[in-house]
Amino acid sequence: MSKVLWPGRDAIGQCMRVAADTMPCTTVVGIAEDMVQRDLTGDQRFHYYMPLEQRSASGFAVLLKMRGDATSQQETVRRALQKVMPGQSYITVKPLGEIVDQQRRSWKLGATMFVAFGGLALLVAGVGLYGVIGYNVTQRMHELGVRVALGAQARDILRLVVGQGVRFAFAGVALGALLAYGASGWIEPLLFKQPAKDPVVFSLVGVVLLLVALAASAVPAMRAAKADPNTALRSE
């Protein structure tokens, strides 16, 4: 607000006429941080503070910073304020979290749904990859038995099977990242002051998916590495 009203100048000591141009000057004595009021997502940041003695309106709010649990001190605060403001009507005291809870509810619900669907998608991806790798190992048991009979070590079989699963997962992560990046314009309005193209989030999700793919590929890989080459060769 100070930058808009007095660009390039120090706001301290400037004259501001409150409520109407005919009002006497109110001198600016300090600059506070930007804040929002009544709307957590509002772009309006023009707010000013005045001493209670200079305020002409009858209704106002007092914001208190409490130590400890604010909810348990509601009645104590109400009684203390009622004594110093006897001319006012009954004073209502509420924790700030309760006041903004209605506005936060939709964001919390959205975040919960994102986490729930993301966890479900991760579980489905892990189970699906495990099934694909397991089926592929079963189909290739004859080939793997031949490899073992020709001198392949258990670590070679593990590397072969796990490598294939990780390659599948890497291709899926790359494709999913491109789709997520393209859809970020539709996703960002659902996020509360968070960018939809955060490279840290993309990197962490990619790492988690690769770790899940590694774990899903490890079980079929260990089963393939322990396979008896004689049994595998006689299967066909």
ABEGO torsion letter per residue (X at the ends): XAAAABBGBBABGBBBBBGBAABBBBBBABBBBBBBBGBAABABABBBBBBAAABABABBBBBBBBBEBAAAAAAAAAAAAAAABAABBBBBBBBAAAAAAAAAAAAAAAAAAAAAAAAAAAAAAAAAAAAAAAAAAAAAAAAAAAAAAAGBBAAAAAAAAAAAAAAAAAAAAAAAAAAAAAAAAAAAAABBGBBAABAAAAAAAAAAAAAAAAAAAAAAAAAAAABBAAAAAAAX
